[in-house]
Amino acid sequence: MNATRTAAKKRPPMAGTRTQPQDSVAAKEARQHGRTKLAKTNGFEVKVTVKPVVAAIRILGYLTEGGRSAKVTEIAREFKLNRSTCFNILRTLVGEGILEFDPSATSYKIGFGMVKLAESIHTEGDRLSAVRPYMHELADKFGVNVTLWRRTGLDRMVLASTESSSRDLRIHMRVGQRLPLLLGATGRAIATHLGMSKAQVRAQYKQLRWARSLTFNKYWRESLEARERGWAIDDGYFSAGITALAAPVFGPNGDVAFSLVAVMFRSQYDKDVIERLGKDLKIMAGHFTSLLF
């Protein structure tokens, strides 16, 4: 007996029901590679997860507990990793000095590089503690906020420390906030010390946002003036109603490492006081080189 087949027709969803959103191609590819992006994907928010990085962090935590050492098979079993993947992670960490491999015991343990990394974090905290009294003294002397920005990467800076005066009215700034390196008074103070050509500075300048219109020619002229006198000023261009002075802090190799900044309300002081503050800031920045390194 001959039988005929008919294709099953897809029924439309019933009224009042919701269909499950389908993953985008990008989301599927990200999941296949063990990572997802922090973005809205068809209505779903997913976070960044890179599995090898997560595994490496967990392995470091595991080996740090009690100063233990472990073999690759033990670590792979503990974190349900493929042995080959686990071995590659361990080998990479050994190559970076974060772990050490004991050939006689064929085991891994925390290396000197990890210890040195932890010590450097602790040491920087100690160094910042050493400069805070000077920052507070300057803040009280002029009734301003004194902040220390650490250069990070090629084009960013992060607020490492801040000291306020004892006056009632003050400007609050959050430690840890990040800004473009060439922005504000700091940008003018260091623009000519970065080994960049005028054209390269101009290219980065175009990416900056200002509270007031500022031409590049004026920005560059003020950068050259800052190099000559040792400190720079931003009078309401970075933030409306705020004036900031900045002086570069150089590292032992002569590169800009930090920026020491005094922040105040616009028109708080006349030109003479601004000049005195700028000179004090420059002297203190020079002193910080020996305290921070």
C-alpha positions as CSV (number, residue, x, y, z in Angstrom):
1,M,0.0,0.0,0.0
2,N,1.3,3.4,-1.0
3,A,1.5,6.0,1.7
4,T,1.8,9.7,1.1
5,R,3.6,12.1,3.4
6,T,2.6,15.6,4.0
7,A,4.9,18.2,5.5
8,A,3.9,19.3,9.0
9,K,2.9,22.9,9.0
10,K,4.2,25.2,11.7
11,R,1.5,26.7,13.8
12,P,1.6,30.3,14.8
13,P,1.9,31.0,18.5
14,M,-1.3,31.2,20.4
15,A,-2.5,34.6,21.4
16,G,-1.2,35.7,24.8
17,T,1.9,33.4,24.7
18,R,5.6,34.5,24.2
19,T,8.1,32.8,22.1
20,Q,11.7,32.2,23.5
21,P,14.1,34.7,21.8
22,Q,16.7,32.9,19.7
23,D,20.4,33.5,20.4
24,S,22.2,35.6,17.8
25,V,25.0,34.1,15.7
26,A,27.5,36.2,17.7
27,A,26.2,34.8,21.0
28,K,26.4,31.2,19.7
29,E,30.0,31.8,18.5
30,A,31.0,33.3,21.8
31,R,29.5,30.4,23.7
32,Q,31.3,27.9,21.5
33,H,34.6,29.7,22.3
34,G,33.9,29.7,26.0
35,R,33.1,33.4,26.3
36,T,30.2,35.8,26.0
37,K,30.0,39.5,25.6
38,L,28.5,42.0,28.1
39,A,25.7,43.1,25.9
40,K,22.1,42.8,25.2
41,T,21.5,39.9,22.9
42,N,17.9,39.7,21.8
43,G,16.8,40.9,25.2
44,F,19.2,38.8,27.3
45,E,22.2,40.3,29.1
46,V,25.3,38.1,29.2
47,K,28.6,38.8,30.9
48,V,32.2,38.3,29.7
49,T,33.6,34.9,30.7
50,V,36.9,33.6,29.3
51,K,37.2,30.1,30.6
52,P,41.0,29.7,30.5
53,V,41.4,32.9,32.4
54,V,38.8,31.8,35.0
55,A,40.5,28.5,35.3
56,A,43.9,30.1,35.8
57,I,42.6,32.4,38.6
58,R,41.0,29.4,40.3
59,I,44.2,27.4,40.0
60,L,46.2,30.2,41.6
61,G,43.7,30.4,44.5
62,Y,43.8,26.7,45.0
63,L,47.6,26.6,45.1
64,T,47.8,29.7,47.3
65,E,45.7,28.0,50.1
66,G,48.2,26.7,52.6
67,G,51.1,27.0,50.1
68,R,50.2,23.7,48.6
69,S,51.7,22.1,45.5
70,A,49.8,19.8,43.2
71,K,50.3,17.7,40.1
72,V,48.5,18.4,36.8
73,T,46.2,15.4,37.1
74,E,45.1,16.6,40.6
75,I,44.4,20.1,39.4
76,A,42.6,19.0,36.3
77,R,40.4,16.7,38.4
78,E,39.7,19.4,41.0
79,F,38.4,21.9,38.4
80,K,37.0,19.4,35.9
81,L,39.5,20.5,33.2
82,N,40.7,18.6,30.2
83,R,44.2,17.4,31.1
84,S,45.8,19.0,28.0
85,T,44.0,22.3,28.6
86,C,45.1,22.3,32.3
87,F,48.7,21.5,31.3
88,N,48.8,24.4,28.8
89,I,47.5,26.8,31.5
90,L,50.1,25.6,34.0
91,R,52.9,25.8,31.5
92,T,51.9,29.4,30.6
93,L,51.8,30.4,34.3
94,V,55.2,28.8,34.8
95,G,56.6,30.7,31.7
96,E,55.4,34.0,33.2
97,G,57.0,33.2,36.6
98,I,53.7,33.0,38.4
99,L,54.1,29.3,39.1
100,E,57.1,27.1,39.6
101,F,57.4,23.5,38.5
102,D,59.2,20.9,40.6
103,P,60.6,18.3,38.2
104,S,61.4,15.8,41.0
105,A,57.8,15.8,42.3
106,T,56.3,16.7,39.0
107,S,54.1,19.3,40.8
108,Y,53.3,23.0,40.6
109,K,53.4,25.6,43.3
110,I,53.2,29.4,43.6
111,G,56.3,31.0,42.1
112,F,58.3,34.1,42.9
113,G,56.6,36.1,40.2
114,M,53.3,35.8,42.1
115,V,54.9,36.8,45.4
116,K,56.6,39.8,43.7
117,L,53.3,40.9,42.2
118,A,51.6,40.8,45.6
119,E,54.5,42.7,47.2
120,S,54.4,45.4,44.5
121,I,50.8,46.1,45.2
122,H,51.5,46.3,48.9
123,T,54.6,48.5,48.3
124,E,52.7,50.9,46.1
125,G,50.2,51.3,48.9
126,D,53.0,52.1,51.3
127,R,54.4,54.7,48.9
128,L,51.1,56.4,48.5
129,S,50.8,56.6,52.3
130,A,54.1,58.4,52.3
131,V,53.0,61.2,50.0
132,R,49.5,61.7,51.5
133,P,50.7,64.0,54.3
134,Y,52.3,66.3,51.8
135,M,49.2,66.3,49.7
136,H,47.0,67.2,52.7
137,E,49.4,70.0,53.7
138,L,49.1,71.6,50.3
139,A,45.3,71.1,50.3
140,D,45.0,72.8,53.6
141,K,47.4,75.6,52.7
142,F,45.4,76.7,49.6
143,G,41.9,75.3,50.5
144,V,41.9,73.0,47.4
145,N,41.6,69.3,46.6
146,V,45.0,67.7,45.8
147,T,44.9,64.5,43.8
148,L,47.4,62.1,42.4
149,W,46.7,60.4,39.1
150,R,48.7,57.3,38.0
151,R,49.4,56.8,34.3
152,T,48.1,53.5,33.2
153,G,48.5,52.0,29.7
154,L,49.2,54.3,26.7
155,D,46.3,56.6,27.0
156,R,44.6,56.5,30.4
157,M,45.1,57.7,33.9
158,V,43.5,56.5,37.2
159,L,42.9,58.4,40.4
160,A,45.3,56.8,42.9
161,S,44.9,59.2,45.9
162,T,43.0,62.3,46.9
163,E,43.3,64.7,49.8
164,S,40.8,67.5,50.7
165,S,41.3,70.6,52.8
166,S,39.6,71.0,56.2
167,R,37.3,73.6,54.8
168,D,33.6,72.9,54.7
169,L,33.1,73.3,51.0
170,R,35.1,70.7,49.0
171,I,35.1,68.8,45.7
172,H,34.5,65.1,45.9
173,M,36.5,62.8,43.6
174,R,36.3,59.0,43.6
175,V,39.6,57.0,43.9
176,G,39.8,54.5,41.0
177,Q,38.0,56.6,38.4
178,R,39.7,56.6,35.0
179,L,40.1,59.4,32.4
180,P,41.9,59.9,29.1
181,L,45.5,60.8,29.6
182,L,45.5,63.9,27.5
183,L,42.4,65.5,29.1
184,G,42.3,68.5,31.4
185,A,45.3,70.1,33.1
186,T,47.2,66.8,33.2
187,G,46.9,66.5,29.4
188,R,48.6,69.8,28.9
189,A,51.2,69.1,31.6
190,I,52.4,65.9,30.0
191,A,51.5,66.2,26.3
192,T,55.1,67.2,25.4
193,H,56.7,64.6,27.6
194,L,55.2,61.5,26.0
195,G,57.5,61.2,23.0
196,M,54.6,61.9,20.7
197,S,54.7,64.2,17.7
198,K,52.3,67.2,17.5
199,A,50.3,65.2,14.9
200,Q,50.0,62.2,17.2
201,V,48.8,64.4,20.0
202,R,46.3,66.1,17.7
203,A,44.9,62.7,16.7
204,Q,44.3,61.7,20.3
205,Y,43.0,65.2,21.1
206,K,40.2,64.8,18.6
207,Q,38.8,61.9,20.7
208,L,38.5,64.1,23.9
209,R,35.3,65.7,25.1
210,W,35.3,69.1,26.8
211,A,32.8,71.1,28.8
212,R,33.8,74.3,26.8
213,S,35.0,74.6,23.3
214,L,38.8,74.4,23.1
215,T,40.8,74.5,19.9
216,F,43.8,72.3,19.4
217,N,46.0,75.3,18.7
218,K,45.2,76.8,22.1
219,Y,45.6,73.3,23.8
220,W,49.0,72.9,22.2
221,R,50.2,76.4,23.0
222,E,49.2,75.9,26.7
223,S,51.1,72.5,26.6
224,L,54.3,74.2,25.5
225,E,53.8,76.9,28.2
226,A,53.4,74.1,30.7
227,R,56.6,72.4,29.7
228,E,58.4,75.7,30.1
229,R,57.2,76.5,33.6
230,G,56.6,73.0,34.9
231,W,52.8,73.1,35.5
232,A,49.6,73.5,33.5
233,I,46.2,74.9,34.1
234,D,42.7,74.0,32.9
235,D,40.2,76.8,33.6
236,G,36.8,75.3,33.2
237,Y,37.4,73.4,29.9
238,F,37.4,69.9,31.4
239,S,34.6,70.6,33.8
240,A,32.4,73.7,34.0
241,G,33.0,75.7,37.2
242,I,36.3,73.9,38.0
243,T,39.9,75.1,37.7
244,A,42.7,72.5,37.9
245,L,46.5,72.8,38.0
246,A,48.7,69.9,37.2
247,A,52.4,69.0,37.4
248,P,54.0,65.8,36.1
249,V,55.7,63.3,38.3
250,F,58.6,61.6,36.5
251,G,59.8,58.0,37.2
252,P,63.5,57.0,37.5
253,N,63.7,56.5,33.7
254,G,62.4,60.0,33.0
255,D,59.0,58.9,31.8
256,V,55.8,60.5,33.2
257,A,54.4,58.1,35.9
258,F,52.0,60.3,37.8
259,S,50.3,63.7,37.7
260,L,49.9,65.8,40.8
261,V,46.7,67.9,40.5
262,A,45.2,70.7,42.5
263,V,41.4,71.1,42.0
264,M,39.4,74.2,43.0
265,F,36.3,76.1,42.2
266,R,36.7,78.5,39.2
267,S,37.5,82.1,40.2
268,Q,38.4,80.9,43.7
269,Y,41.8,82.7,43.5
270,D,43.4,85.5,41.5
271,K,46.3,85.1,39.2
272,D,49.0,85.7,41.9
273,V,47.7,82.9,44.1
274,I,47.3,80.6,41.1
275,E,51.0,81.2,40.3
276,R,52.1,80.4,43.9
277,L,50.0,77.2,43.9
278,G,51.5,76.2,40.5
279,K,55.0,76.7,41.8
280,D,54.4,74.7,45.0
281,L,52.8,72.0,42.9
282,K,55.8,71.7,40.7
283,I,58.2,71.5,43.7
284,M,56.1,68.9,45.3
285,A,55.9,66.8,42.1
286,G,59.6,66.8,41.9
287,H,59.9,65.7,45.5
288,F,57.4,62.8,44.9
289,T,59.8,61.2,42.4
290,S,62.0,60.1,45.3
291,L,59.0,59.1,47.5
292,L,57.1,57.0,44.9
293,F,60.1,55.1,43.5
